[in-house]
Amino acid sequence: MKHRLPIKLISVALAASALSVALATACGDSQSAQQLPESSTADVLPPTVTPTPPVSEFAPVGQPEPFMIDDLELVGLDGWFNSDPLSVDELLDSGRVVLLDFWTYTCVNCVRTFPYLSAWHETYREYGLTVIGVHSPEFEFEKLPLNVQRAIERYGISYPVALDGGKETWERYGNRFWPSKYLIGASGEVVFRHFGEGGYDETESVIRTELEAAGNDLSGVARSNVAEPRRSEGAHTVTRELYGGYSNSYLSDGLYAGQDVYYDAPDVEIEYSDDGTRRHGQFYLDGAWTNSANSVVTAIRSGSDSAYFAFDFFATSVNAVLGNAIVGQNGGEEAVHEVVVELDGRPLLPEEAGVDIEWDLDGSSVLRVRETRLYQIVELPRFGKHELKLATNSEGLAIYTVTFGIFEFGP
């Protein structure tokens, strides 16, 4: 069974209320963050992006024109978690409605959507809905099945997950964003697309409409109930996503590194000296680091040496993708890196700390990086401007990205 479109497109763009401040790649100006219109009531962030999305809060995000696709089947997969292999064609032939969610486990925007996907899976799976997470990686280490399995367990994902390590299904669907949702009705058409966070009520309404159209009685089924995070009071801006690697820093909208020496040559070890300069939307290094394609890596040669990664930010939460520069063939990690975290020159207080923070016997707030993943570092009770410093005396610590949130709780 093959399905040829044009797609009956119920929603192509994010609703105005679903889109907030643009992160990193939507902002080429390192001197200021994206501003929210004063009248905005938006309370979510746009998706992690591959190309640059529109910077307007009300612009469509994604592919506004109808597109043709010969076959909706998932292709080039490396395996499945939480399920035997599934076929979209067979699911549609049996009258199921299919929700595909393209995600990757280091994407904080994806992490924020997991509670809604899980709630829809639990609420509607007995009424004809099949949720499939299509894991399409951004970084090489995200291709390792063991790493994906750990993420599935960490976030409590129970719906089926397909491993799209080569991004063949991603390409078949012409996808460009994490996260992206495609709802396929029992008619065999993609009836709804949504890119990024937000739009949860709208998405669930379309799910219910399609399930009822497929002959399922939802008269006694209540809508799912997930507490949606609210934007912190006074959150008028947010710092863009920071990329450690030169593959993004050399782009015209990059310049994530604040020190000129970073750009002299790629893949070189440099002894950095931080003079205290800070420009918003850039990071600053001290000590020995190597700038690699996707991360900046400590090049410390002695336990008596140290290095740090520092930046100013406007946000309530700070998250970072950290890991080891060398990862074992089967996803095994080669070392544990201890990272001392300082907020405005002092340790984090318990009420300021993300879930991955620990404290040592000296009272320092620390991260212990045992695997390459997204770490939740800071979760402040109030929005504000601060400086964060990540210091270590460990060789081979890789910093891939740093992302920020503006919500009252969560990453």
VENTA-V615250 format. One record per residue. N is the residue number from 1. NEAR is the number of other C-alpha atoms within 10 Angstrom. D_CENTER is the distance of its C-alpha to the mean C-alpha in Angstrom with 2 decimals. Layout:
N,NEAR,D_CENTER ; N,NEAR,D_CENTER
This chain:
1,11,33.77 ; 2,11,31.94 ; 3,16,30.49 ; 4,13,30.95 ; 5,15,29.64 ; 6,14,29.51 ; 7,18,26.98 ; 8,11,28.14 ; 9,15,25.37 ; 10,12,25.22 ; 11,16,22.12 ; 12,18,20.59 ; 13,20,19.12 ; 14,22,17.16 ; 15,18,19.93 ; 16,15,20.83 ; 17,15,19.95 ; 18,22,16.42 ; 19,28,15.28 ; 20,27,15.27 ; 21,25,14.91 ; 22,28,13.39 ; 23,25,11.02 ; 24,27,12.13 ; 25,23,13.14 ; 26,23,14.98 ; 27,22,17.17 ; 28,19,19.68 ; 29,17,21.71 ; 30,19,21.03 ; 31,11,23.62 ; 32,15,21.95 ; 33,23,18.71 ; 34,22,18.34 ; 35,16,20.78 ; 36,18,20.82 ; 37,14,24.06 ; 38,7,26.39 ; 39,6,26.85 ; 40,13,23.20 ; 41,14,22.33 ; 42,19,18.68 ; 43,20,16.50 ; 44,25,12.92 ; 45,23,10.44 ; 46,25,10.01 ; 47,25,7.36 ; 48,29,5.67 ; 49,19,9.08 ; 50,12,11.60 ; 51,11,14.70 ; 52,18,15.20 ; 53,21,15.05 ; 54,14,18.03 ; 55,19,18.24 ; 56,16,20.37 ; 57,23,19.09 ; 58,15,21.24 ; 59,14,20.78 ; 60,19,19.68 ; 61,23,16.27 ; 62,23,16.39 ; 63,14,19.76 ; 64,11,22.49 ; 65,10,25.25 ; 66,12,26.14 ; 67,13,25.48 ; 68,13,27.53 ; 69,15,26.41 ; 70,12,29.15 ; 71,17,27.61 ; 72,21,24.72 ; 73,16,24.88 ; 74,20,22.04 ; 75,18,23.13 ; 76,14,22.81 ; 77,18,21.15 ; 78,13,21.30 ; 79,14,21.81 ; 80,20,20.82 ; 81,18,19.90 ; 82,14,21.40 ; 83,13,23.72 ; 84,11,26.30 ; 85,12,25.45 ; 86,16,25.28 ; 87,13,26.60 ; 88,23,25.49 ; 89,19,29.10 ; 90,12,30.59 ; 91,17,28.41 ; 92,20,29.47 ; 93,14,33.05 ; 94,11,33.11 ; 95,18,32.11 ; 96,26,28.53 ; 97,28,25.78 ; 98,25,22.53 ; 99,24,18.98 ; 100,20,16.57 ; 101,27,12.82 ; 102,26,10.96 ; 103,28,7.76 ; 104,26,6.80 ; 105,24,6.92 ; 106,24,5.35 ; 107,23,1.59 ; 108,26,3.16 ; 109,24,4.03 ; 110,20,4.76 ; 111,19,6.32 ; 112,20,8.20 ; 113,18,9.65 ; 114,17,11.05 ; 115,17,14.18 ; 116,20,15.17 ; 117,21,14.91 ; 118,17,16.87 ; 119,15,19.33 ; 120,24,20.05 ; 121,22,20.59 ; 122,15,22.98 ; 123,16,24.72 ; 124,22,25.40 ; 125,15,25.51 ; 126,10,29.27 ; 127,19,29.68 ; 128,24,28.48 ; 129,27,24.67 ; 130,24,22.75 ; 131,23,18.96 ; 132,23,17.52 ; 133,26,14.00 ; 134,26,13.93 ; 135,26,11.86 ; 136,26,11.72 ; 137,24,10.65 ; 138,18,9.72 ; 139,13,11.85 ; 140,9,15.25 ; 141,20,14.83 ; 142,21,12.26 ; 143,21,15.31 ; 144,18,17.32 ; 145,18,18.01 ; 146,14,18.72 ; 147,18,15.30 ; 148,23,13.82 ; 149,16,16.71 ; 150,14,16.03 ; 151,19,12.51 ; 152,17,14.26 ; 153,10,16.91 ; 154,9,14.93 ; 155,12,13.17 ; 156,12,16.44 ; 157,19,15.52 ; 158,17,18.97 ; 159,19,18.71 ; 160,18,19.19 ; 161,27,16.57 ; 162,27,17.59 ; 163,25,16.74 ; 164,25,16.41 ; 165,23,16.52 ; 166,15,18.52 ; 167,20,16.47 ; 168,15,19.84 ; 169,23,18.83 ; 170,23,15.96 ; 171,12,18.81 ; 172,15,21.31 ; 173,18,19.42 ; 174,14,18.88 ; 175,19,15.16 ; 176,20,13.23 ; 177,23,9.91 ; 178,27,6.67 ; 179,29,7.42 ; 180,22,11.19 ; 181,23,14.10 ; 182,20,17.63 ; 183,24,20.50 ; 184,25,23.58 ; 185,24,26.77 ; 186,24,29.75 ; 187,16,31.39 ; 188,25,29.22 ; 189,19,27.46 ; 190,21,23.89 ; 191,20,24.69 ; 192,20,21.38 ; 193,23,18.10 ; 194,25,15.24 ; 195,29,12.24 ; 196,26,9.40 ; 197,25,9.96 ; 198,26,13.61 ; 199,19,16.74 ; 200,15,17.02 ; 201,12,20.80 ; 202,13,21.30 ; 203,20,19.42 ; 204,16,21.42 ; 205,13,24.58 ; 206,17,24.24 ; 207,24,23.61 ; 208,22,26.80 ; 209,14,28.74 ; 210,23,28.03 ; 211,23,28.89 ; 212,15,32.11 ; 213,14,32.92 ; 214,17,32.72 ; 215,13,35.36 ; 216,18,33.53 ; 217,13,35.04 ; 218,14,32.52 ; 219,7,35.24 ; 220,6,34.90 ; 221,11,31.14 ; 222,9,29.42 ; 223,15,26.03 ; 224,16,23.21 ; 225,11,22.85 ; 226,12,19.52 ; 227,8,19.64 ; 228,16,17.34 ; 229,14,16.34 ; 230,14,18.37 ; 231,20,17.86 ; 232,20,19.81 ; 233,11,23.27 ; 234,10,23.79 ; 235,20,20.19 ; 236,20,21.34 ; 237,22,18.72 ; 238,30,15.49 ; 239,29,14.98 ; 240,30,12.99 ; 241,23,10.23 ; 242,26,12.50 ; 243,27,12.73 ; 244,26,15.35 ; 245,24,16.50 ; 246,23,19.19 ; 247,15,17.86 ; 248,18,15.91 ; 249,20,18.35 ; 250,16,21.28 ; 251,12,20.08 ; 252,10,21.95 ; 253,16,19.06 ; 254,22,18.05 ; 255,23,20.46 ; 256,27,17.89 ; 257,26,20.63 ; 258,20,23.40 ; 259,18,26.25 ; 260,8,28.16 ; 261,11,29.01 ; 262,25,25.43 ; 263,15,26.19 ; 264,9,29.62 ; 265,11,28.60 ; 266,15,25.68 ; 267,16,25.62 ; 268,13,28.14 ; 269,18,28.67 ; 270,19,29.41 ; 271,14,30.79 ; 272,17,29.08 ; 273,13,30.84 ; 274,15,29.06 ; 275,10,31.61 ; 276,9,29.70 ; 277,10,28.69 ; 278,17,25.51 ; 279,17,24.01 ; 280,18,21.11 ; 281,27,17.91 ; 282,25,19.19 ; 283,24,19.41 ; 284,23,22.76 ; 285,26,23.99 ; 286,18,27.11 ; 287,20,28.68 ; 288,20,28.27 ; 289,26,25.05 ; 290,21,24.43 ; 291,24,22.18 ; 292,19,20.75 ; 293,16,18.90 ; 294,20,15.33 ; 295,23,16.02 ; 296,28,18.85 ; 297,25,20.92 ; 298,29,23.69 ; 299,24,27.08 ; 300,22,29.16 ; 301,13,32.41 ; 302,10,33.99 ; 303,10,33.09 ; 304,8,34.88 ; 305,14,32.53 ; 306,18,29.25 ; 307,22,26.42 ; 308,21,23.82 ; 309,21,20.76 ; 310,21,21.10 ; 311,22,19.89 ; 312,20,20.62 ; 313,25,18.12 ; 314,23,18.36 ; 315,26,16.17 ; 316,27,16.53 ; 317,28,13.66 ; 318,25,12.44 ; 319,23,9.86 ; 320,23,10.24 ; 321,24,9.70 ; 322,25,13.41 ; 323,28,15.85 ; 324,24,19.14 ; 325,20,20.27 ; 326,15,22.33 ; 327,15,21.10 ; 328,10,23.78 ; 329,8,24.49 ; 330,10,23.45 ; 331,18,20.34 ; 332,15,22.65 ; 333,17,21.88 ; 334,15,24.65 ; 335,18,24.57 ; 336,16,23.41 ; 337,22,22.52 ; 338,17,23.46 ; 339,22,21.82 ; 340,22,23.66 ; 341,28,21.66 ; 342,19,23.67 ; 343,19,23.10 ; 344,13,25.78 ; 345,11,27.79 ; 346,12,27.95 ; 347,18,26.26 ; 348,26,23.83 ; 349,15,25.68 ; 350,15,24.72 ; 351,10,23.79 ; 352,18,21.38 ; 353,23,19.63 ; 354,22,16.29 ; 355,15,16.77 ; 356,15,16.73 ; 357,21,19.55 ; 358,18,23.09 ; 359,16,26.40 ; 360,10,29.07 ; 361,6,32.81 ; 362,6,33.05 ; 363,11,30.67 ; 364,18,27.92 ; 365,22,24.33 ; 366,24,22.66 ; 367,26,19.67 ; 368,15,20.78 ; 369,22,18.46 ; 370,16,19.65 ; 371,21,16.91 ; 372,23,14.07 ; 373,22,10.82 ; 374,24,8.58 ; 375,24,11.45 ; 376,22,12.02 ; 377,25,14.83 ; 378,29,16.11 ; 379,27,16.61 ; 380,25,19.51 ; 381,15,21.94 ; 382,18,22.32 ; 383,23,20.61 ; 384,18,22.10 ; 385,13,22.28 ; 386,14,22.27 ; 387,14,22.21 ; 388,21,20.22 ; 389,22,21.62 ; 390,19,20.43 ; 391,21,23.71 ; 392,23,24.79 ; 393,22,27.88 ; 394,21,26.17 ; 395,22,26.18 ; 396,22,23.29 ; 397,27,20.34 ; 398,27,17.48 ; 399,24,14.96 ; 400,24,12.21 ; 401,20,9.94 ; 402,22,10.24 ; 403,26,8.36 ; 404,26,10.46 ; 405,30,11.26 ; 406,32,14.60 ; 407,25,15.23 ; 408,19,18.25 ; 409,18,16.49 ; 410,19,13.26 ; 411,24,10.27
